[in-house]
């Protein structure tokens, strides 16, 4: 996984952005890494937790959220990142694993909500998109 290449211990201003579920059950993929390695709290499915920021892409019953619903959470994340220019947000392809959305649609949500911002970087798994 590309996000494991960052030395999280040496760079204190990194914030790992991952797709989550509203129940905050971080049991697979990037969410598991966030929970195990970066302090994302079990039961916290949205917003800042540990050295992370959770963007829900599934509901509390583990059903995939629509892009319209995810858009609201992306908007909140963009506003959070705007207010914290000293943090560097490392963004994984949220909603593109277990939730089943495609990267192009998720990237378009980020763009539509005013991103990417100067304090955002994307993991290597985004690189074949023309919009980055």
TIMI-84299 format. One record per residue: residue number from 1; z negated, x, y negated of N, C-alpha, C in turn. Coordinates in pm, whole numbers, plus 50000, padded with zeros to 5 digits. Atoms other than C-alpha are relative to their C-alpha. Layout:
<nodes>
<node i="NUM" n_w="Z" n_u="X" n_v="Y" ca_w="Z" ca_u="X" ca_v="Y" c_w="Z" c_u="X" c_v="Y"/>
...
</nodes>
This chain:
<nodes>
<node i="1" n_w="50000" n_u="50084" n_v="50118" ca_w="50000" ca_u="50000" ca_v="50000" c_w="50000" c_u="50088" c_v="49875"/>
<node i="2" n_w="49980" n_u="49913" n_v="50116" ca_w="50108" ca_u="50148" ca_v="49668" c_w="49876" c_u="50012" c_v="49912"/>
<node i="3" n_w="50114" n_u="49995" n_v="50090" ca_w="49791" ca_u="50060" ca_v="49477" c_w="49891" c_u="50094" c_v="50048"/>
<node i="4" n_w="50100" n_u="49907" n_v="49949" ca_w="49586" ca_u="50288" ca_v="49700" c_w="50025" c_u="50142" c_v="49951"/>
<node i="5" n_w="49968" n_u="49867" n_v="50050" ca_w="49756" ca_u="50589" ca_v="49538" c_w="49926" c_u="50032" c_v="49870"/>
<node i="6" n_w="50075" n_u="49975" n_v="50122" ca_w="49548" ca_u="50552" ca_v="49221" c_w="49863" c_u="50058" c_v="50037"/>
<node i="7" n_w="50133" n_u="49945" n_v="49977" ca_w="49233" ca_u="50763" ca_v="49204" c_w="49902" c_u="49921" c_v="49914"/>
<node i="8" n_w="50086" n_u="50093" n_v="50073" ca_w="48998" ca_u="50485" ca_v="49101" c_w="49869" c_u="50064" c_v="49957"/>
<node i="9" n_w="50126" n_u="49935" n_v="50037" ca_w="48697" ca_u="50716" ca_v="49092" c_w="50013" c_u="50085" c_v="49875"/>
<node i="10" n_w="49981" n_u="49910" n_v="50114" ca_w="48847" ca_u="50942" ca_v="48825" c_w="50039" c_u="49930" c_v="49871"/>
<node i="11" n_w="49951" n_u="50071" n_v="50118" ca_w="48992" ca_u="50683" ca_v="48590" c_w="49920" c_u="49872" c_v="49984"/>
<node i="12" n_w="50096" n_u="50111" n_v="50011" ca_w="48726" ca_u="50444" ca_v="48466" c_w="50057" c_u="49875" c_v="49934"/>
<node i="13" n_w="49950" n_u="50117" n_v="50072" ca_w="48948" ca_u="50213" ca_v="48260" c_w="50105" c_u="49921" c_v="50078"/>
<node i="14" n_w="49903" n_u="50075" n_v="49920" ca_w="49167" ca_u="50086" ca_v="48547" c_w="49941" c_u="49866" c_v="50044"/>
<node i="15" n_w="50038" n_u="50132" n_v="49951" ca_w="49152" ca_u="49718" ca_v="48637" c_w="50109" c_u="49951" c_v="50095"/>
<node i="16" n_w="49909" n_u="50040" n_v="49893" ca_w="49315" ca_u="49609" ca_v="48964" c_w="50023" c_u="49849" c_v="49995"/>
<node i="17" n_w="49967" n_u="50142" n_v="50011" ca_w="49496" ca_u="49274" ca_v="48934" c_w="50063" c_u="49954" c_v="50132"/>
<node i="18" n_w="49957" n_u="50043" n_v="49866" ca_w="49541" ca_u="49086" ca_v="49260" c_w="50006" c_u="49848" c_v="50009"/>
<node i="19" n_w="49992" n_u="50143" n_v="49971" ca_w="49634" ca_u="48743" ca_v="49393" c_w="49881" c_u="49960" c_v="50086"/>
<node i="20" n_w="50119" n_u="50046" n_v="49929" ca_w="49337" ca_u="48543" ca_v="49517" c_w="50013" c_u="49853" c_v="50035"/>
<node i="21" n_w="50010" n_u="50145" n_v="49979" ca_w="49232" ca_u="48199" ca_v="49627" c_w="49880" c_u="49951" c_v="49921"/>
<node i="22" n_w="50106" n_u="50055" n_v="50085" ca_w="49006" ca_u="47968" ca_v="49430" c_w="49861" c_u="50007" c_v="50063"/>
<node i="23" n_w="50129" n_u="49987" n_v="49934" ca_w="48732" ca_u="48000" ca_v="49691" c_w="49945" c_u="50141" c_v="49991"/>
<node i="24" n_w="50045" n_u="49862" n_v="50009" ca_w="48717" ca_u="48375" ca_v="49638" c_w="49976" c_u="50066" c_v="50134"/>
<node i="25" n_w="50009" n_u="49939" n_v="49867" ca_w="48758" ca_u="48459" ca_v="50006" c_w="50102" c_u="50113" c_v="50006"/>
<node i="26" n_w="49913" n_u="49883" n_v="50011" ca_w="48902" ca_u="48810" ca_v="49979" c_w="50013" c_u="50068" c_v="50136"/>
<node i="27" n_w="49999" n_u="49952" n_v="49862" ca_w="48988" ca_u="48862" ca_v="50344" c_w="50131" c_u="50061" c_v="50046"/>
<node i="28" n_w="49873" n_u="49942" n_v="49957" ca_w="49346" ca_u="48992" ca_v="50346" c_w="50074" c_u="50062" c_v="49881"/>
<node i="29" n_w="49910" n_u="49941" n_v="50099" ca_w="49598" ca_u="49205" ca_v="50159" c_w="49929" c_u="50068" c_v="49884"/>
<node i="30" n_w="50055" n_u="49938" n_v="50121" ca_w="49530" ca_u="49319" ca_v="49804" c_w="49860" c_u="49947" c_v="49969"/>
<node i="31" n_w="50132" n_u="50058" n_v="50024" ca_w="49232" ca_u="49082" ca_v="49781" c_w="49894" c_u="50070" c_v="50085"/>
<node i="32" n_w="50093" n_u="49927" n_v="49912" ca_w="49068" ca_u="49255" ca_v="50076" c_w="49970" c_u="50138" c_v="49943"/>
<node i="33" n_w="50019" n_u="49868" n_v="50061" ca_w="49124" ca_u="49594" ca_v="49913" c_w="49912" c_u="49989" c_v="49875"/>
<node i="34" n_w="50080" n_u="50021" n_v="50122" ca_w="48979" ca_u="49461" ca_v="49585" c_w="49853" c_u="49980" c_v="50036"/>
<node i="35" n_w="50137" n_u="50028" n_v="49958" ca_w="48670" ca_u="49335" ca_v="49766" c_w="49934" c_u="50123" c_v="50062"/>
<node i="36" n_w="50058" n_u="49887" n_v="49928" ca_w="48615" ca_u="49635" ca_v="49991" c_w="49986" c_u="50125" c_v="49915"/>
<node i="37" n_w="49998" n_u="49874" n_v="50071" ca_w="48703" ca_u="49912" ca_v="49750" c_w="49968" c_u="49997" c_v="49852"/>
<node i="38" n_w="50011" n_u="50004" n_v="50146" ca_w="48673" ca_u="49788" ca_v="49394" c_w="49902" c_u="49895" c_v="49949"/>
<node i="39" n_w="50110" n_u="50085" n_v="50042" ca_w="48384" ca_u="49545" ca_v="49388" c_w="50032" c_u="49856" c_v="49968"/>
<node i="40" n_w="49973" n_u="50142" n_v="50021" ca_w="48560" ca_u="49209" ca_v="49374" c_w="49899" c_u="49919" c_v="50080"/>
<node i="41" n_w="50109" n_u="50074" n_v="49937" ca_w="48276" ca_u="48970" ca_v="49450" c_w="50053" c_u="49886" c_v="50087"/>
<node i="42" n_w="49970" n_u="50112" n_v="49911" ca_w="48302" ca_u="48732" ca_v="49744" c_w="49960" c_u="49871" c_v="49929"/>
<node i="43" n_w="50029" n_u="50128" n_v="50065" ca_w="48320" ca_u="48377" ca_v="49609" c_w="50050" c_u="49989" c_v="49857"/>
<node i="44" n_w="49944" n_u="50002" n_v="50136" ca_w="48478" ca_u="48473" ca_v="49275" c_w="50152" c_u="50006" c_v="50014"/>
<node i="45" n_w="49857" n_u="50010" n_v="49976" ca_w="48839" ca_u="48357" ca_v="49288" c_w="50088" c_u="50010" c_v="49877"/>
<node i="46" n_w="49920" n_u="49991" n_v="50121" ca_w="48947" ca_u="48383" ca_v="48926" c_w="49928" c_u="50084" c_v="49895"/>
<node i="47" n_w="50054" n_u="49920" n_v="50109" ca_w="48900" ca_u="48624" ca_v="48638" c_w="49947" c_u="50135" c_v="50043"/>
<node i="48" n_w="50052" n_u="49865" n_v="49980" ca_w="48719" ca_u="48955" ca_v="48611" c_w="49889" c_u="49999" c_v="50105"/>
<node i="49" n_w="50101" n_u="49981" n_v="49897" ca_w="48516" ca_u="49065" ca_v="48912" c_w="50006" c_u="50144" c_v="50047"/>
<node i="50" n_w="50000" n_u="49858" n_v="49968" ca_w="48413" ca_u="49422" ca_v="48982" c_w="50095" c_u="50075" c_v="49907"/>
<node i="51" n_w="49900" n_u="49926" n_v="50078" ca_w="48688" ca_u="49660" ca_v="48867" c_w="50136" c_u="49930" c_v="50014"/>
<node i="52" n_w="49880" n_u="50078" n_v="49967" ca_w="48940" ca_u="49381" ca_v="48926" c_w="50013" c_u="49877" c_v="49911"/>
<node i="53" n_w="49976" n_u="50130" n_v="50062" ca_w="49096" ca_u="49069" ca_v="48785" c_w="50074" c_u="49917" c_v="50105"/>
<node i="54" n_w="49944" n_u="50088" n_v="49898" ca_w="49168" ca_u="48783" ca_v="49028" c_w="50084" c_u="49890" c_v="49937"/>
<node i="55" n_w="49912" n_u="50109" n_v="50044" ca_w="49464" ca_u="48550" ca_v="48968" c_w="50026" c_u="49912" c_v="50121"/>
<node i="56" n_w="49982" n_u="50087" n_v="49883" ca_w="49457" ca_u="48252" ca_v="49206" c_w="50146" c_u="49963" c_v="50025"/>
<node i="57" n_w="49868" n_u="50044" n_v="49955" ca_w="49772" ca_u="48182" ca_v="49401" c_w="49988" c_u="49902" c_v="50117"/>
<node i="58" n_w="50032" n_u="50099" n_v="49898" ca_w="49603" ca_u="47963" ca_v="49663" c_w="49879" c_u="49921" c_v="49953"/>
<node i="59" n_w="50116" n_u="50082" n_v="50037" ca_w="49355" ca_u="47680" ca_v="49627" c_w="49881" c_u="50033" c_v="50090"/>
<node i="60" n_w="50119" n_u="49976" n_v="49920" ca_w="49011" ca_u="47661" ca_v="49786" c_w="50016" c_u="49970" c_v="50147"/>
<node i="61" n_w="49969" n_u="50030" n_v="49859" ca_w="49163" ca_u="47527" ca_v="50110" c_w="50108" c_u="50091" c_v="50055"/>
<node i="62" n_w="49900" n_u="49899" n_v="49962" ca_w="49405" ca_u="47822" ca_v="50128" c_w="50143" c_u="49946" c_v="50001"/>
<node i="63" n_w="49865" n_u="50050" n_v="50017" ca_w="49706" ca_u="47612" ca_v="50035" c_w="50062" c_u="50067" c_v="49878"/>
<node i="64" n_w="49931" n_u="49931" n_v="50108" ca_w="49963" ca_u="47784" ca_v="49814" c_w="50007" c_u="49912" c_v="49875"/>
<node i="65" n_w="49989" n_u="50069" n_v="50128" ca_w="49947" ca_u="47684" ca_v="49448" c_w="50146" c_u="50001" c_v="49954"/>
<node i="66" n_w="49866" n_u="50004" n_v="50058" ca_w="50266" ca_u="47579" ca_v="49271" c_w="50009" c_u="50104" c_v="49889"/>
<node i="67" n_w="49980" n_u="49906" n_v="50111" ca_w="50417" ca_u="47815" ca_v="49015" c_w="49943" c_u="49943" c_v="49870"/>
<node i="68" n_w="50057" n_u="50062" n_v="50121" ca_w="50314" ca_u="47565" ca_v="48744" c_w="49850" c_u="50023" c_v="49990"/>
<node i="69" n_w="50145" n_u="49979" n_v="50001" ca_w="49950" ca_u="47600" ca_v="48845" c_w="49966" c_u="50148" c_v="49982"/>
<node i="70" n_w="50023" n_u="49856" n_v="50013" ca_w="49970" ca_u="47978" ca_v="48879" c_w="50024" c_u="50043" c_v="49856"/>
<node i="71" n_w="49966" n_u="49965" n_v="50138" ca_w="50125" ca_u="47994" ca_v="48531" c_w="49878" c_u="49993" c_v="49908"/>
<node i="72" n_w="50121" n_u="50014" n_v="50081" ca_w="49799" ca_u="47872" ca_v="48375" c_w="49906" c_u="50119" c_v="50020"/>
<node i="73" n_w="50087" n_u="49885" n_v="49972" ca_w="49604" ca_u="48151" ca_v="48545" c_w="50062" c_u="50129" c_v="49947"/>
<node i="74" n_w="49932" n_u="49883" n_v="50058" ca_w="49866" ca_u="48407" ca_v="48439" c_w="49979" c_u="50001" c_v="49849"/>
<node i="75" n_w="50024" n_u="50010" n_v="50144" ca_w="49830" ca_u="48283" ca_v="48080" c_w="49859" c_u="50052" c_v="49965"/>
<node i="76" n_w="50137" n_u="49955" n_v="50024" ca_w="49452" ca_u="48334" ca_v="48097" c_w="49988" c_u="50152" c_v="50017"/>
<node i="77" n_w="50003" n_u="49855" n_v="49978" ca_w="49504" ca_u="48684" ca_v="48237" c_w="50064" c_u="50075" c_v="49883"/>
<node i="78" n_w="49932" n_u="49933" n_v="50113" ca_w="49751" ca_u="48779" ca_v="47960" c_w="49908" c_u="50001" c_v="49878"/>
<node i="79" n_w="50092" n_u="50007" n_v="50113" ca_w="49502" ca_u="48662" ca_v="47696" c_w="49881" c_u="50096" c_v="50020"/>
<node i="80" n_w="50109" n_u="49908" n_v="49969" ca_w="49223" ca_u="48858" ca_v="47867" c_w="50046" c_u="50144" c_v="49976"/>
<node i="81" n_w="49948" n_u="49863" n_v="50016" ca_w="49438" ca_u="49174" ca_v="47876" c_w="50029" c_u="50032" c_v="49853"/>
<node i="82" n_w="49974" n_u="49979" n_v="50143" ca_w="49545" ca_u="49131" ca_v="47512" c_w="49872" c_u="50037" c_v="49926"/>
<node i="83" n_w="50127" n_u="49977" n_v="50068" ca_w="49180" ca_u="49129" ca_v="47407" c_w="49931" c_u="50129" c_v="50044"/>
<node i="84" n_w="50061" n_u="49879" n_v="49946" ca_w="49110" ca_u="49450" ca_v="47603" c_w="50103" c_u="50113" c_v="50010"/>
<node i="85" n_w="49897" n_u="49896" n_v="49998" ca_w="49365" ca_u="49714" ca_v="47500" c_w="49953" c_u="50133" c_v="50059"/>
<node i="86" n_w="50053" n_u="49876" n_v="49942" ca_w="49136" ca_u="49990" ca_v="47630" c_w="50002" c_u="50004" c_v="50151"/>
<node i="87" n_w="49989" n_u="50004" n_v="49854" ca_w="49178" ca_u="49877" ca_v="47989" c_w="50147" c_u="50012" c_v="50040"/>
<node i="88" n_w="49865" n_u="49992" n_v="49943" ca_w="49484" ca_u="49960" ca_v="48199" c_w="50002" c_u="49913" c_v="50124"/>
<node i="89" n_w="49993" n_u="50098" n_v="49893" ca_w="49573" ca_u="49670" ca_v="48427" c_w="50111" c_u="50038" c_v="50099"/>
<node i="90" n_w="49909" n_u="49962" n_v="49892" ca_w="49736" ca_u="49769" ca_v="48757" c_w="50031" c_u="49872" c_v="50078"/>
<node i="91" n_w="49965" n_u="50133" n_v="49949" ca_w="49925" ca_u="49458" ca_v="48871" c_w="50077" c_u="50009" c_v="50131"/>
<node i="92" n_w="49934" n_u="50013" n_v="49870" ca_w="50012" ca_u="49389" ca_v="49233" c_w="50094" c_u="49879" c_v="49994"/>
<node i="93" n_w="49913" n_u="50119" n_v="49997" ca_w="50283" ca_u="49134" ca_v="49326" c_w="49921" c_u="49875" c_v="50041"/>
<node i="94" n_w="50088" n_u="50114" n_v="49973" ca_w="50041" ca_u="48841" ca_v="49300" c_w="50081" c_u="49883" c_v="50055"/>
<node i="95" n_w="49937" n_u="50119" n_v="49943" ca_w="50132" ca_u="48544" ca_v="49515" c_w="50123" c_u="50027" c_v="50085"/>
<node i="96" n_w="49876" n_u="49967" n_v="49929" ca_w="50411" ca_u="48728" ca_v="49695" c_w="49977" c_u="50042" c_v="50145"/>
<node i="97" n_w="50031" n_u="49970" n_v="49861" ca_w="50233" ca_u="48800" ca_v="50022" c_w="49973" c_u="49871" c_v="50074"/>
<node i="98" n_w="50039" n_u="50119" n_v="49924" ca_w="50041" ca_u="48525" ca_v="50197" c_w="50037" c_u="49870" c_v="49930"/>
<node i="99" n_w="49966" n_u="50124" n_v="50073" ca_w="50114" ca_u="48270" ca_v="49923" c_w="50149" c_u="49969" c_v="50006"/>
<node i="100" n_w="49859" n_u="50024" n_v="49974" ca_w="50488" ca_u="48316" ca_v="49980" c_w="50093" c_u="49987" c_v="49881"/>
<node i="101" n_w="49910" n_u="50005" n_v="50116" ca_w="50625" ca_u="48322" ca_v="49625" c_w="50082" c_u="50129" c_v="49994"/>
<node i="102" n_w="49920" n_u="49877" n_v="50013" ca_w="50896" ca_u="48571" ca_v="49531" c_w="49965" c_u="50073" c_v="49871"/>
<node i="103" n_w="50039" n_u="49915" n_v="50113" ca_w="50844" ca_u="48859" ca_v="49290" c_w="50072" c_u="49962" c_v="49872"/>
<node i="104" n_w="49925" n_u="50037" n_v="50120" ca_w="51115" ca_u="48744" ca_v="49052" c_w="49935" c_u="49883" c_v="49928"/>
<node i="105" n_w="50064" n_u="50117" n_v="50062" ca_w="50943" ca_u="48410" ca_v="48994" c_w="49866" c_u="50037" c_v="49937"/>
<node i="106" n_w="50129" n_u="49959" n_v="50055" ca_w="50603" ca_u="48571" ca_v="48944" c_w="50020" c_u="50085" c_v="49875"/>
<node i="107" n_w="49974" n_u="49917" n_v="50118" ca_w="50745" ca_u="48830" ca_v="48705" c_w="50045" c_u="49912" c_v="49883"/>
<node i="108" n_w="49957" n_u="50090" n_v="50107" ca_w="50911" ca_u="48550" ca_v="48509" c_w="49881" c_u="49927" c_v="49938"/>
<node i="109" n_w="50122" n_u="50061" n_v="50055" ca_w="50571" ca_u="48379" ca_v="48474" c_w="49930" c_u="50097" c_v="49904"/>
<node i="110" n_w="50064" n_u="49898" n_v="50085" ca_w="50430" ca_u="48704" ca_v="48333" c_w="50076" c_u="50013" c_v="49868"/>
<node i="111" n_w="49917" n_u="49989" n_v="50120" ca_w="50720" ca_u="48733" ca_v="48088" c_w="49986" c_u="49875" c_v="49913"/>
<node i="112" n_w="50010" n_u="50125" n_v="50075" ca_w="50701" ca_u="48366" ca_v="47987" c_w="49866" c_u="49986" c_v="49927"/>
<node i="113" n_w="50133" n_u="50009" n_v="50061" ca_w="50332" ca_u="48407" ca_v="47904" c_w="49972" c_u="50116" c_v="49904"/>
<node i="114" n_w="50017" n_u="49895" n_v="50100" ca_w="50389" ca_u="48708" ca_v="47677" c_w="49986" c_u="50141" c_v="50053"/>
<node i="115" n_w="50010" n_u="49867" n_v="49940" ca_w="50371" ca_u="48999" ca_v="47919" c_w="50137" c_u="50057" c_v="50029"/>
<node i="116" n_w="50113" n_u="49909" n_v="49983" ca_w="50401" ca_u="49264" ca_v="48021" c_w="49958" c_u="50063" c_v="49868"/>
<node i="117" n_w="50058" n_u="49936" n_v="50118" ca_w="50175" ca_u="49423" ca_v="47764" c_w="50000" c_u="50152" c_v="50018"/>
<node i="118" n_w="50004" n_u="49854" n_v="49988" ca_w="50151" ca_u="49796" ca_v="47686" c_w="49890" c_u="50053" c_v="50092"/>
<node i="119" n_w="50108" n_u="49956" n_v="49913" ca_w="49827" ca_u="49815" ca_v="47886" c_w="50012" c_u="49944" c_v="50142"/>
<node i="120" n_w="49974" n_u="50048" n_v="49865" ca_w="49988" ca_u="49684" ca_v="48205" c_w="50098" c_u="50092" c_v="50070"/>
<node i="121" n_w="49908" n_u="49927" n_v="49913" ca_w="50147" ca_u="49881" ca_v="48486" c_w="50012" c_u="49922" c_v="50129"/>
<node i="122" n_w="49972" n_u="50075" n_v="49878" ca_w="50295" ca_u="49751" ca_v="48807" c_w="50005" c_u="50095" c_v="50119"/>
<node i="123" n_w="49998" n_u="49918" n_v="49879" ca_w="50251" ca_u="49882" ca_v="49159" c_w="50144" c_u="50024" c_v="50044"/>
<node i="124" n_w="49866" n_u="49958" n_v="49957" ca_w="50548" ca_u="50048" ca_v="49329" c_w="50077" c_u="49888" c_v="50069"/>
<node i="125" n_w="49931" n_u="50109" n_v="49930" ca_w="50625" ca_u="49729" ca_v="49523" c_w="50080" c_u="49909" c_v="49907"/>
<node i="126" n_w="49921" n_u="50076" n_v="50097" ca_w="50772" ca_u="49580" ca_v="49202" c_w="50130" c_u="50071" c_v="49963"/>
<node i="127" n_w="49900" n_u="49917" n_v="50064" ca_w="51021" ca_u="49861" ca_v="49130" c_w="50145" c_u="49960" c_v="50021"/>
<node i="128" n_w="49859" n_u="50037" n_v="49983" ca_w="51340" ca_u="49709" ca_v="49267" c_w="50040" c_u="49877" c_v="49918"/>
<node i="129" n_w="49966" n_u="50111" n_v="50089" ca_w="51325" ca_u="49427" ca_v="49013" c_w="50068" c_u="50054" c_v="49874"/>
<node i="130" n_w="49927" n_u="49957" n_v="50119" ca_w="51567" ca_u="49457" ca_v="48722" c_w="49920" c_u="49977" c_v="49871"/>
<node i="131" n_w="50071" n_u="50036" n_v="50123" ca_w="51312" ca_u="49315" ca_v="48474" c_w="49893" c_u="50100" c_v="49959"/>
<node i="132" n_w="50104" n_u="49902" n_v="50035" ca_w="51073" ca_u="49611" ca_v="48481" c_w="50065" c_u="50122" c_v="49939"/>
</nodes>
